[in-house]
Amino acid sequence: MYHEITQPYGLFYNLAPALKSGGRVGVVDASAPTAEHGTPPNLLRCELAAVGYRQIGFHPLSGSDAYLAIFAPPPDDSRPRPDAITACPQ
């Protein structure tokens, strides 16, 4: 669950170059405030976009308030420098 990650910007910054060419990242979480053990989809989109990822899919999971969001990583040469990443408002 994404909301359990303590340093999402660092994780996704470091993950991008480790992915195979054409690789994707899937995130499953509940559509709830972070204080209620979820991640609002707009917050997730903002945080991954801040590191250069592009959302390519969003799928609500039937029978719950959970979702699967799929992202394409940024090319290595277009990732923002760590000191240029701006945190999203909670």
N, C-alpha and C positions, 0 to 999 in steps of 0.2 A: 504494500500500500504506500503510495507516494507520500502521504502526509507524515510518515514515519522517518523520512529522510531529513537529517539535520542540516546538511549543507547541499541543497539541490543544485546550486549554481556550480559549485566545485565538482560535484559528481558528474553532471552532464557536460561540463567543460572537458574533463579528463576522459569521459567515455567516448566522445566524438571520434578522436583519432584511433581508438581501439576497435571501432566497428569496421566490418568488412565493407568493401565498396558496394553500394546499393543496400546496405543494412538499414534497418528501421528499429525504432524504440517504441515499445508498447507500455503504456502506463494504465494500471487499473486502480481505481479509487472510488470512494463514495462521493456523491454530489452533495456535500455538506460542508459547513464551516470547518476550518482546521481545528478549532477548539472542540468540535464534536467528532473528531476522528475521520475527517474527510478532506477533500480539496475541491473548492469550487472550480468548475472547468475553466472559467475565465482567468483565474489565478494560475492554474497549470499552464495555460497557453502563454500567459505573460512571462512566467518564469523560464519556460523553455525558449521562447522567442528572444529573451534577453541574452541567451547564450548562442543564438543563431539557428535554433531548430525551427522547422516548418511543419505545422500540423497537416497531415494528409488524410486523416480519418478520425471519426468520432462515432462511437457506437454505444448507445445506452444498453445496459445488460438487463434483459427481461426478468421480472420478478423481484427487482431490488432498485435501490437508488444509485447503484454503481454504474460505472462506464469504463470503456476501453478507449483510450486516445492513442493514436499512432502518429509518430513524428519521424521526419527525415532529418538526419544530422546535417550541420553545416559543413561545407568543404573546409578542409584544414586551413586553407589560406584566407578564409573569410570569417573565421571565428573571432569574436571580439577578444581583445586582451582582457585578462582577469580584472585589471584595475579599471576597465571601461564598462564593466557589467553593472547595470543599475538595478538594484533590487526593486521588485514590484511591491506596491502597497498591499498590505494584508487586508 
